[in-house]
Amino acid sequence: MSELFDAIDALIASRAPLPSPEERKRLRKAHGLTVDEVAKALQVRRATVSGWESGKTEPRPPERDAYARLLGKLAELYPAEPPGPSEASETSGAEAAAAPPAPAPQASPGPQPERGAGSSAARTARSRPPAPASTPTEVRPAQAPSPTAESVPGRTVRQSSTPRRPAAGRTAPAGGDPRFENGPLAVLDVDEGQVLAYCAGGLILDVPAKTLPALVDWTLKEARLGQPRLSGPGKDADPLLVLSEAVCRRYGLPTHLTDEERLAGRLPESHKVVKQLARTGWKLTRRGFGPWARIYRPAQGSTRNCVQVCIPSWNALDTRHWADAAQLPPADLARLLGTYAARVMTPRGSTAVTGLELMTALHPPTRASEPDETGKRHSEPNPGSLGQNPVDCAPCEAPDGHPLLADLPRFHRRTPAEVLREEAYDWARPLTDEECTLRYLVGIDVNMAFAAGANGLVVGLGAPTHVKRPEFDPKLPGSWLVDLSHVDLSRVKLGKEWVNLDADLLPSPFSPTGERPEGPAWYATPTVAYAAELGYDVRPVEAYVRYDNGRYLDAWYNRLRDAYVATMGDLGVAATARPEEFLASMEGYQDRDPGMAIVVSAIKATVKGGIGKLRERPRGEGWKPGQPWRALSRPTWRPDIRAAIISRTRINMHRKILKHASFTGRYPVAILSDCAVYAAEGPSPLDFLPYREGKPLPGGWRLGVSPGMVKHEGTQTVLWGEGVRERFDAPELNLARYIKTGEVTNEDDGE
């Protein structure tokens, strides 16, 4: 009889309705799963799962039963949140963080926020626009703000004649998290003797804390600051407090670090505030109390007791990436950092640190297991992550000074056959006679080039395996020792056709200098795969390959891409603009909203810095060559992943260069990282890019805002270029370095 019952249950389950396509996608993302992982588990194609999630197709047996079981298990772990009561007159920071990117606010001053009185958790909404800065505004009773309204640019706030207090038992607006209803962070300042917390969305809180330990307590118990996890198995982001100079003075901190403290990167253990924290049971991480500090107590169960502190006057916000953000009024700084937090993540240090932390936040090393026989869950490895423990790199992937190279002679210089050197382009050549007859040199720059290089890239997740005389597999990530000197760029295969090109005008794709290799060298998989794509045999001598692999960076790329495109949209640069419209919208875009322009800069720095951190070198620490350094203890210290990203980015550029040359006969005269310079009759990229009826050359350069597309970097005259090279007696001086402004410096403008 039990067999009959099982058959009946199976029959009913086979007809049970599945969740909506939107809910299927939500459940997958909530658990941090990629489409590829689901497809692999169900033994179907990636496109099949995508069709199920878009609603274009529906699963059929036998895959339907397994898919239904997966969705059922995920629904138990991540139930849909019921809609909460709406609050017509108030907007929370968490709501703003969860909302889709808003249209660009106007450059005119935003509405003035009012602050509550008499309650440490008092919360306010914004009212009418402020009067000129010389006349403080009297704030009217709070009105319902627009969710896209920007916060007050000024500092002075008058107390409302009808102060607002939080309602008892209050919950967050629909879709928000009541634990973090006031947003991910607060910028603290002092006004008329009162410490105020300026939150994202224009909200201002009164801060009652008299000491720094009391401030940490208030933040965790009353402020309702923080950010929900970015991945199902991950952790919620700790609240971030940004302290102004006035707040530093209020809580006994110096407004600036001494030279000795700056070099050490922290306050000494003997400082009174550090001692005060220790006396009250608060701890600091190994990096101590520096520009970015974490103050914590051991977690109680699943509850974290940690607050991050950022001190701009201690140079926490690097001016190379955050411009003058440290000098902004608190409301403006809260808006800027709140936007970055909502679209990327709550900053956890420099943009480089945040870029690396974002990878881990999207792919945590562990997850909760299925319940055991007692009903308890345990921590287990999270598939698709880099795990909890670091893995050794291959000897060829190790940078100089690594412990794996301790036995090398002290002054030994490793050859290409000993070390993997995948770096960005720095190449230039003299102009041809024909190019000298043209008037302009026009630079184009690839948007978020290294992010685009990470998109869809299969990287190793575990340790390498050494293989002798391997068959090359373009789908297998690793480092390969192979001779590519036979690849002749004068005749290559593009698609299915062989084409003839002028190899003297092209950089080699196999080295950052553009020089043709002279023998065996180590390359990452994308570089070797490109040689095969061009129609040439590749026969590796040996390799270090990673059989445990996956598209670890896809979610990272998607998050940063969306953040970049949304913020550029705020600045009036639309993703759907035609080429002429795009070029016009890029003119002066940074001046339309300087705050959002800083966010764009920080997003780009998050990409480059995060990739750089994958091969972080020793910094001070009393380190000597051959000894381990601190970064090696991280699972995210992965020089092989960095090499693969840079390799793919360089190859992406070279592929477009060949496509453009084969179609137009034009070749670049200089390339620096993600910028390429061409000679042209006119000053615009449209004077040499082959657009037809608004459509670009397939596989070639394409104008637009999305990562991988290009923008106008700068234009100078051919006479300027020849003059600069003659002045420095350098016929191959890289003009891409100076094309943006024409000013010759030693700095790399980068993106």
Buried (B, 14 or more C-beta within 10 A) or exposed (E): EEEEEEEEEEEEEEEEEBBEBEBBBBBBBBBBBBBBBBBBBBEBEBEBBBBBBEEEBEBEEEBBBBBBEBBBEBBEBBEEEEEBEEBEEBBBBBBBBBBEBBEBBEEEBBBBBBBBBEBBBBBBBBBEEBEEEEEBBBBEEBBEBEEBBBBBBBBBBBBBEEBBEBEEEBEBBBEBBBBBBBBBBBBBBBBEEBBBBBBBBBBBBBBBBEBBBBBBBBBBEBBBBBBBBBBBBBBBBBBBBBBBBBBBEBBEBBBEBEEEBBEBBBBEEEBEBBEBBEEBEBEBEEBBBBBBBBBBBEEEEEEBBBBBBBBBBBBBBBEEBBBEBBEBBBBBBBBBBBBBBBBBBBBBBBBBBBBBBBBBBBBBBBBBEEEEEEEEEEEEEBBBBBBEEBBEBBBBBBBEBBBBBEEBEEEEEBEBEBBBBBBBBBBBBEBBEEBEEBBBBBBBBBBBBBBBBBBEBBBBBEBBBEBEEBEBBBEBBBBBBBBBBEBEBEBBEBEEEEBEBEBEBBBBBBBBEBEBBEEBBBBBBBBBBBBBBBBBEBEBEBBBBBEBBBBBBBBBBEBBBBBBBBBBBBBBBBEEBEBEBBBEBBEEBBEBBBBBBBBBBBBBBBBBBBBBBBBBEBEEEEBEEBBEBBBBEBBBBBBBBBBBBBBBBBBBBBBBBBBBBBBBEBBBBBBBBBBBBBBBEEBBBBBBBBBEEEEBBEBBBBBBBBBBBBBBBBBBBBEBBBEBBEEEEEEEBBBBBBBBEBEEEEEBBBB
